[in-house]
């Protein structure tokens, strides 16, 4: 994570910490919608490349995909400036949604709710690729 200082803060009465930092690229343009109550939500997926070591001194290049939610002005900026392939650094909380299907099966999905996004490469919505 070249050049990104990480500061750990001791917060009084903090029970748990579920914070994530992602450095990757959007897999598609953000999808923006306005939810009941008028809040703006932009949703997108970020691909993060990394190497994995499996104990036998071999490294394997791998990619992980993370769903991201950006709310209000942050979400509006994502919709305006980010496109498929845009490089971003995202900081946010991990959120797990749980539900039961109609068949009674338990399901869950983990997302990152962005609190900060650095736009490492951008292109305005109305701009065309050069």
C-alpha positions as a Markdown table, in Angstrom:
| # | Residue | x | y | z |
|---|---|---|---|---|
| 1 | Unk | 0.0 | 0.0 | 0.0 |
| 2 | Unk | 2.7 | 2.3 | -1.0 |
| 3 | Unk | 2.6 | 5.7 | 0.6 |
| 4 | Unk | -0.6 | 5.3 | 2.7 |
| 5 | Unk | 0.2 | 5.7 | 6.3 |
| 6 | Unk | -2.1 | 3.7 | 8.6 |
| 7 | Unk | -2.8 | 5.2 | 12.0 |
| 8 | Unk | -4.4 | 3.0 | 14.6 |
| 9 | Unk | -6.3 | 5.0 | 17.2 |
| 10 | Unk | -7.3 | 3.8 | 20.6 |
| 11 | Unk | -10.9 | 4.7 | 21.0 |
| 12 | Unk | -12.4 | 4.6 | 24.5 |
| 13 | Unk | -15.0 | 1.8 | 24.9 |
| 14 | Unk | -14.4 | 0.6 | 21.4 |
| 15 | Unk | -15.7 | -3.0 | 21.3 |
| 16 | Unk | -14.8 | -4.2 | 17.8 |
| 17 | Unk | -13.2 | -2.8 | 14.6 |
| 18 | Unk | -14.3 | -3.7 | 11.1 |
| 19 | Unk | -12.4 | -1.3 | 8.9 |
| 20 | Unk | -11.0 | -2.1 | 5.5 |
| 21 | Unk | -8.6 | -0.3 | 3.1 |
| 22 | Unk | -8.9 | -1.4 | -0.6 |
| 23 | Unk | -6.6 | -0.3 | -3.4 |
| 24 | Unk | -8.0 | -1.5 | -6.8 |
| 25 | Unk | -10.0 | -0.8 | -9.9 |
| 26 | Unk | -13.7 | -0.5 | -10.6 |
| 27 | Unk | -15.1 | -3.5 | -12.6 |
| 28 | Unk | -18.0 | -1.4 | -14.0 |
| 29 | Unk | -19.4 | 2.1 | -13.9 |
| 30 | Unk | -21.0 | 3.0 | -10.5 |
| 31 | Unk | -24.8 | 2.6 | -10.3 |
| 32 | Unk | -26.4 | 5.5 | -8.6 |
| 33 | Unk | -29.9 | 5.6 | -7.1 |
| 34 | Unk | -32.0 | 7.7 | -4.8 |
| 35 | Unk | -33.5 | 5.7 | -2.0 |
| 36 | Unk | -36.8 | 6.5 | -0.2 |
| 37 | Unk | -36.0 | 9.6 | 2.0 |
| 38 | Unk | -34.0 | 11.2 | -0.7 |
| 39 | Unk | -30.5 | 9.8 | 0.1 |
| 40 | Unk | -28.1 | 9.1 | -2.8 |
| 41 | Unk | -26.4 | 5.7 | -3.0 |
| 42 | Unk | -23.7 | 4.7 | -5.5 |
| 43 | Unk | -22.8 | 1.0 | -5.7 |
| 44 | Unk | -19.9 | -0.5 | -7.5 |
| 45 | Unk | -17.4 | -3.4 | -7.3 |
| 46 | Unk | -13.7 | -3.0 | -6.9 |
| 47 | Unk | -11.1 | -5.7 | -8.1 |
| 48 | Unk | -8.0 | -5.9 | -5.9 |
| 49 | Unk | -5.0 | -7.8 | -7.2 |
| 50 | Unk | -2.7 | -9.5 | -4.7 |
| 51 | Unk | -0.2 | -12.3 | -4.4 |
| 52 | Unk | -0.9 | -15.3 | -2.1 |
| 53 | Unk | 1.7 | -17.5 | -0.5 |
| 54 | Unk | 0.7 | -21.1 | 0.2 |
| 55 | Unk | 3.5 | -22.2 | 2.5 |
| 56 | Unk | 5.4 | -24.0 | -0.2 |
| 57 | Unk | 7.4 | -20.8 | -1.2 |
| 58 | Unk | 5.2 | -20.4 | -4.2 |
| 59 | Unk | 3.3 | -17.2 | -4.9 |
| 60 | Unk | 0.1 | -17.1 | -6.8 |
| 61 | Unk | -1.3 | -13.9 | -8.3 |
| 62 | Unk | -5.0 | -13.6 | -7.3 |
| 63 | Unk | -7.8 | -11.1 | -7.5 |
| 64 | Unk | -10.6 | -10.5 | -5.0 |
| 65 | Unk | -13.8 | -8.6 | -5.7 |
| 66 | Unk | -15.4 | -6.3 | -3.1 |
| 67 | Unk | -18.8 | -4.6 | -3.3 |
| 68 | Unk | -18.7 | -1.0 | -2.2 |
| 69 | Unk | -21.5 | 1.5 | -1.1 |
| 70 | Unk | -20.9 | 5.2 | -1.2 |
| 71 | Unk | -23.6 | 7.5 | 0.3 |
| 72 | Unk | -24.7 | 11.1 | -0.2 |
| 73 | Unk | -22.1 | 13.5 | -1.7 |
| 74 | Unk | -19.4 | 10.8 | -1.8 |
| 75 | Unk | -21.7 | 8.6 | -3.8 |
| 76 | Unk | -22.6 | 11.5 | -6.1 |
| 77 | Unk | -18.9 | 12.2 | -6.7 |
| 78 | Unk | -18.3 | 8.5 | -7.5 |
| 79 | Unk | -21.1 | 8.6 | -10.1 |
| 80 | Unk | -19.7 | 11.8 | -11.6 |
| 81 | Unk | -16.0 | 10.9 | -11.8 |
| 82 | Unk | -15.5 | 7.2 | -11.7 |
| 83 | Unk | -15.8 | 4.7 | -14.6 |
| 84 | Unk | -15.0 | 1.1 | -15.2 |
| 85 | Unk | -11.3 | 0.7 | -14.8 |
| 86 | Unk | -10.8 | 3.8 | -12.5 |
| 87 | Unk | -8.2 | 3.2 | -9.9 |
| 88 | Unk | -9.3 | 4.0 | -6.3 |
| 89 | Unk | -8.2 | 3.7 | -2.7 |
| 90 | Unk | -11.2 | 3.1 | -0.5 |
| 91 | Unk | -11.4 | 3.2 | 3.3 |
| 92 | Unk | -14.6 | 2.1 | 5.0 |
| 93 | Unk | -16.5 | -0.1 | 7.4 |
| 94 | Unk | -17.4 | -3.7 | 6.7 |
| 95 | Unk | -21.1 | -4.4 | 6.7 |
| 96 | Unk | -22.8 | -7.8 | 6.6 |
| 97 | Unk | -26.4 | -8.1 | 5.4 |
| 98 | Unk | -28.3 | -11.3 | 6.4 |
| 99 | Unk | -31.6 | -12.6 | 5.2 |
| 100 | Unk | -33.6 | -15.8 | 4.7 |
| 101 | Unk | -34.7 | -16.9 | 1.2 |
| 102 | Unk | -38.3 | -17.9 | 0.5 |
| 103 | Unk | -37.1 | -21.5 | 1.0 |
| 104 | Unk | -35.9 | -20.6 | 4.5 |
| 105 | Unk | -32.1 | -20.8 | 3.7 |
| 106 | Unk | -29.8 | -18.3 | 5.4 |
| 107 | Unk | -27.9 | -16.0 | 3.1 |
| 108 | Unk | -25.5 | -13.2 | 3.7 |
| 109 | Unk | -23.5 | -10.6 | 1.8 |
| 110 | Unk | -20.5 | -8.5 | 2.9 |
| 111 | Unk | -20.0 | -5.0 | 1.6 |
| 112 | Unk | -17.7 | -2.1 | 2.3 |
| 113 | Unk | -19.4 | 1.2 | 3.3 |
| 114 | Unk | -17.0 | 3.8 | 2.1 |
| 115 | Unk | -16.1 | 6.6 | 4.5 |
| 116 | Unk | -13.3 | 8.0 | 2.2 |
| 117 | Unk | -12.3 | 7.4 | -1.4 |
| 118 | Unk | -9.2 | 8.6 | -3.2 |
| 119 | Unk | -9.8 | 8.9 | -6.9 |
| 120 | Unk | -6.5 | 7.8 | -8.3 |
| 121 | Unk | -7.7 | 8.0 | -11.9 |
| 122 | Unk | -10.9 | 9.7 | -13.0 |
| 123 | Unk | -12.9 | 10.7 | -16.0 |
| 124 | Unk | -16.0 | 12.9 | -15.8 |
| 125 | Unk | -19.3 | 11.2 | -16.7 |
| 126 | Unk | -19.7 | 13.2 | -20.0 |
| 127 | Unk | -16.1 | 12.7 | -21.1 |
| 128 | Unk | -15.1 | 10.1 | -23.6 |
| 129 | Unk | -12.0 | 8.0 | -23.5 |
| 130 | Unk | -9.1 | 9.5 | -25.5 |
